[in-house]
């Protein structure tokens, strides 16, 4: 791991939200797993988990910001494609809202003025 890297990164699995998954497991089943000590960042580096954030305003690694931007745009397209399929469990409105949310989040990752 890069111990001297001062940047805040984004986890490579940014759209899968592993912290959110751990929180759901803990609140639903009372199971609390340990956070990983190190993760692969969007830029490809192995970094301490504590040096990552899913929040655009906190991510300082430019390569990670671009990675997260692309991942959220990709997920927005995937949500729209799957949500508009016949027999989808979510409505067109819900699909559009989810895709719009991911596009807005992707846009926040391109805003480097923060």
C-alpha positions as CSV (number, residue, x, y, z in Angstrom):
1,X,0.0,0.0,0.0
2,X,1.1,3.5,-0.7
3,X,1.6,4.8,2.9
4,X,2.9,8.2,1.8
5,X,0.1,9.0,-0.6
6,X,-1.8,12.1,0.9
7,X,-4.8,11.8,-1.5
8,X,-8.3,10.6,-0.7
9,X,-9.3,8.0,-3.2
10,X,-12.5,6.3,-4.3
11,X,-12.8,2.5,-3.9
12,X,-12.8,0.6,-7.2
13,X,-16.2,-0.8,-6.3
14,X,-17.6,2.7,-5.8
15,X,-21.1,2.0,-7.3
16,X,-21.4,-1.3,-5.3
17,X,-21.2,0.6,-2.1
18,X,-19.5,-2.0,0.1
19,X,-19.9,0.2,3.2
20,X,-23.6,0.5,2.5
21,X,-23.8,-3.3,2.1
22,X,-22.1,-3.8,5.5
23,X,-24.5,-1.3,7.1
24,X,-27.6,-3.2,5.7
25,X,-26.2,-6.5,6.9
26,X,-25.6,-5.0,10.3
27,X,-29.0,-3.4,10.7
28,X,-30.9,-6.4,9.2
29,X,-29.2,-9.4,10.7
30,X,-27.1,-7.9,13.5
31,X,-23.9,-9.0,11.7
32,X,-21.1,-6.6,11.6
33,X,-18.1,-7.4,9.4
34,X,-14.8,-5.7,9.7
35,X,-14.0,-3.0,7.1
36,X,-11.1,-4.1,4.9
37,X,-7.8,-2.6,5.9
38,X,-6.8,-2.0,2.3
39,X,-8.7,-1.7,-1.0
40,X,-8.0,-1.2,-4.6
41,X,-8.8,2.4,-5.6
42,X,-10.3,3.6,-8.9
43,X,-6.8,4.8,-9.9
44,X,-5.4,1.2,-9.5
45,X,-3.4,1.8,-6.3
46,X,-3.8,-0.3,-3.2
47,X,-4.7,2.2,-0.4
48,X,-5.9,2.0,3.2
49,X,-9.7,1.8,3.3
50,X,-9.6,4.8,5.6
51,X,-8.2,6.9,2.7
52,X,-11.2,6.3,0.5
53,X,-14.5,8.1,0.3
54,X,-17.7,7.7,-1.9
55,X,-18.3,11.5,-1.5
56,X,-17.1,13.6,-4.5
57,X,-16.3,16.6,-2.3
58,X,-13.7,14.5,-0.3
59,X,-11.9,12.7,-3.1
60,X,-8.7,14.4,-4.0
61,X,-7.2,11.9,-6.4
62,X,-8.0,13.1,-9.9
63,X,-7.7,9.7,-11.5
64,X,-10.2,8.3,-8.9
65,X,-12.6,11.2,-9.6
66,X,-12.6,10.4,-13.3
67,X,-13.0,6.7,-12.6
68,X,-16.0,7.4,-10.3
69,X,-17.5,9.8,-12.9
70,X,-17.4,7.1,-15.6
71,X,-18.7,4.3,-13.2
72,X,-21.7,6.4,-12.2
73,X,-22.5,7.2,-15.8
74,X,-22.2,3.5,-16.7
75,X,-24.5,2.5,-13.9
76,X,-27.1,5.2,-14.9
77,X,-27.2,3.7,-18.4
78,X,-27.4,0.2,-17.1
79,X,-30.3,1.2,-14.7
80,X,-32.2,2.8,-17.6
81,X,-31.6,-0.2,-19.9
82,X,-32.7,-2.8,-17.3
83,X,-35.5,-0.7,-15.8
84,X,-37.2,-0.2,-19.1
85,X,-37.3,-3.9,-19.9
86,X,-40.6,-5.7,-20.0
87,X,-41.5,-7.1,-16.6
88,X,-39.2,-4.8,-14.7
89,X,-40.0,-4.6,-10.9
90,X,-39.5,-0.8,-10.9
91,X,-41.5,1.9,-12.7
92,X,-40.3,4.1,-15.4
93,X,-40.4,7.0,-13.0
94,X,-38.2,5.1,-10.5
95,X,-35.8,4.1,-13.2
96,X,-35.5,7.7,-14.4
97,X,-35.0,9.0,-10.9
98,X,-32.2,6.4,-10.1
99,X,-30.4,7.2,-13.4
100,X,-30.7,10.9,-12.9
101,X,-29.3,10.5,-9.3
102,X,-26.3,8.7,-10.7
103,X,-25.7,11.2,-13.5
104,X,-25.8,14.0,-10.9
105,X,-23.4,12.2,-8.7
106,X,-21.1,11.6,-11.8
107,X,-21.2,15.3,-12.5
108,X,-20.2,16.1,-8.9
109,X,-17.1,14.0,-9.5
110,X,-16.0,16.2,-12.4
111,X,-16.4,19.4,-10.3
112,X,-12.8,20.1,-9.1
113,X,-13.6,23.5,-7.7
114,X,-14.6,22.0,-4.3
